[in-house]
Amino acid sequence: MQAMTFTFRKLILVAVTLAAVAACRPVLAEERGDADVVQRIDHVVNGLRTAIVVDGDAPMTLSDRMNELHVPGVSIAVIHGGAIEWARGFGSVAIGGPPVVPETLFQAASISKPVTAIAALALVQAGKLDLDADVNVALKSWKIPHHPYSQSQVTVRRLLSHTAGTNVPFYPGYQAGQPVPSLVEILDGRPPANTAPVRVEHEPGKQTEYSGGGYTIVQQLLIDVTGRPFPALLDDIVFKPLAMTHSSFAQPLPAARLPMAATPYRADGAPVPGGAHVYPELAAAGLWTTPSDLARLLLAMLDSLAGRSNPVLSQSMTAEMLSPVLGSADGLPPPG
């Protein structure tokens, strides 16, 4: 079988820099007063360094960096020794608002993709999806239009690894109050969709090209195969088994959860008009989560890979998920 890898580099990075602590959670090392942990936290809070360190450069504080970058709030969870060692919030959820806490929700953007990939592979594992079959066979509500590369199939494997030749690299979302398109309207690029139609522009299986559109096809595929809404499906397949109690693909975020959500800001420090954008492209960009929940997912995948515990994916499926794509060193697409 052709090997594959998904966007787990992003997941690893965000798991140690985006936080939730489940209602019934183990005591973190930080809370036990471990001196080594306190020192490591201090390195983050007061000892930040640039990627290239020049002699004489003083370390930077997290607070100073947040001010320079116009970031009101930051949430961090750190994995050490095979567990979440500490999780903290810094700053506020909005300028003048309440403080960020480990349970504060953030929009995770493209970190939605590896979570979606895990759900898709769980369905493959259950025999409900074929990893290497033409997805048009299983799609019901929408079909990939004819393209010049019909000799090469668009498969789940290729869609998940950004090698299916599909377009639409990213989605901007929809400002609060704007009309939100259906999934089929997004796939066909019909109003009120604000992105191009999702189409096959390169021969599948020949090159890596980052494609949010490919993951939107996966979203429709999972809905068609299971007959279930995508958020509920992901709750049952991924979030509940992994105790990711603060994660959701609900778009827009339900009113009951809004008080826990961070307010988005632009690079110049101005708030995003209308607040968080709505992303009906759930599989590509619709996840709300916390660093601690992402850390739980990452730890679960590491446990699965080692054969210690397999609540979602088997050891062999996890190993295949983390294998290279198209002969590249790490199989990962460029950041998006």
GIPE-V942601 format. One record per helix or strand of 2 or more residues. SS is the DSSP state (helix for helix, strand for strand). FROM is the first residue (numbers start at 1). LEN is the number of residues. If there is no record, write none. Layout:
ss=SS from=FROM len=LEN
ss=SS from=FROM len=LEN
This chain:
ss=helix from=8 len=8
ss=helix from=29 len=4
ss=helix from=35 len=12
ss=helix from=62 len=7
ss=strand from=73 len=8
ss=strand from=83 len=10
ss=strand from=105 len=3
ss=helix from=109 len=17
ss=helix from=135 len=3
ss=helix from=156 len=5
ss=helix from=183 len=6
ss=helix from=212 len=15
ss=helix from=230 len=10
ss=helix from=255 len=4
ss=helix from=282 len=4
ss=strand from=288 len=2
ss=helix from=291 len=16
ss=helix from=315 len=7
